Amino acid sequence: MEATVPNERPSTEGPATFREVFSQHEFRAVFVAGALSWVGDYVAKAAVTLLVFQQTRSVALSAAAFAVSFLPWLLGGPVLAALAERYPYRRVMVACDLIRMALMLVIAIPSLPYQAVLVLIFAATLANPPSQAAKSALIPQLLTGDRLVLGLSLNSSVGQAAQVVGYAFGAAVAAINPEVALLFNAATFGLSALLVRLGVRDRPALMSPAHRSHLLRETREGFGIVFRTPVLRAIAVLVFSAMLFSIVPEGLAAAWAHDESRGAVSAGTAQAAIMVANPVGFILGGLLVSRLFGPARRLKLMRPLAVLAPLMLVPVLLDPPPLVVALLAALCGFTVAGMMPMANGLFVQALPNGFRARAFGVMATGVQVIQGFAVLITGVLADRFPIPIVVGVWSAAGVALMAVATLRWPDRQTVDDAITAAARVNAEPPAAGPDGPASDRTGEGTADPHAGDGHRRHAVT
């Protein structure tokens, strides 16, 4: 990131346009490739879940087939993401797509035992952390300034849209033939690899072999740069807090719909409405706020939106009908998405280049763990108390948590200083040497974690 882009509050810069973002042909390739992979992934989740259930008639094993895709993030996401820092990002993305394509073709073999399906799905999802980390680290090399913020918002929104489309299409196709859905997923990975290989210029790895250390040490440095830097730590707290409550309606949708439909709509319709509401709201919020408001206004809106997000769910204490619950969940998703591009943009500008993929691993793993924790805890509570009470009180606690997080937000000077230091470090030429502050621009020689540049967390997604 150039030193000429000092912060996310320029007084003269208006909001970037979609045309400006998509005029960057490499971003177009990455964007379409990512959309294909995401749709295929969600189609496969729906298909594998049904495939295992058809073989075993076990709800627990079917749920395990769905949950196994999250295990790589929980068991070693930051370490796997750190691998992406060692190699050219394009090579990492293409290799991961080809590996997943091959494994999906094997899973699609008819009558494959469910034990083998679970193992192969786990193996395929091991490629997710390095692939997504490489993509996340590559985008700031393709876009700068407000184009980057809009690009990140588009990337997050397409992930949410892919979830809606993938689940719906996957469930429909899998009901006819799960193997066809898996072959479709393999094809999306193949197309994604081709798009990235042909559409993205080859760039050297930011971390040269001379600057590599032990992989676990590199992973630990990723945690250190996020949580020892005040600005990055504040953004992490804000993002993790948002994930703690926004996922709950989606996670409890099945039980909520069956308990509360009251005959107004079918339980299936109610469940679908609640599950897709947050992603739909997220899509609209991310696109509209990023497009309609300039950087300075978005910065002012970020903290109020952070508090409003959990507040949108507090009215479920009144036990409204499922469609009203869906509307409230959509409003929550809208407000979360409204603040997220700004937080992503600040994160990008306050992180060393050489820590992009590792910081992504830290943030994405945190999001996965926190979302799973939130659904697990509220699910346990919902076994003992009415779901509206659980979600309403949980959301009220989220309002208090967000209020504390926004009150403890770093002052303007601290944010400006971190971004200025980041731009200065990234402007240093590689000639600074392995012992100098630039350290081949990898960030590896930067002892002070308050200096750096460029990365975003994974979209809430």
Secondary structure, 3 states (H helix, E strand, C coil): CCCCCCCCCCCCCCCCCHHHHHCCHHHHHHHHHHHHHHHHHHHHHHHHHHHHHHHHCCHHHHHHHHHHHHHHHHHHHHHHHHHHHHCCHHHHHHHHHHHHHHHHHHHCCCCCCHHHHHHHHHHHHCCHHHHHHHHHHHHHHHCCHHHHHHHHHHHHHHHHHHHHHHHHHHHHHHHHCHHHHHHHHHHHHHHHHHHHHHHCCCCCCCCCHHHCCCHHHHHHHHHHHHHCCHHHHHHHHHHHHHHHHHCHHHHCHHHHHHHHCCCCCCHHHHHHHHHHHHHHHHHHHHHHHHHHCCHHHHHHHHHHHHHHHHHCCHHHHHCCCHHHHHHHHHHHHHHHHHHHHHHHHHHHHCCCHHHHHHHHHHHHHHHHHHHHHHHHHHHHHHCCCCHHHHHHHHHHHHHHHHHHHHHCCCCHHHHHHHHHHHHHHHHCCHHHCCCCCCHHHCCCCCCCCCCCCCCCCCCCC
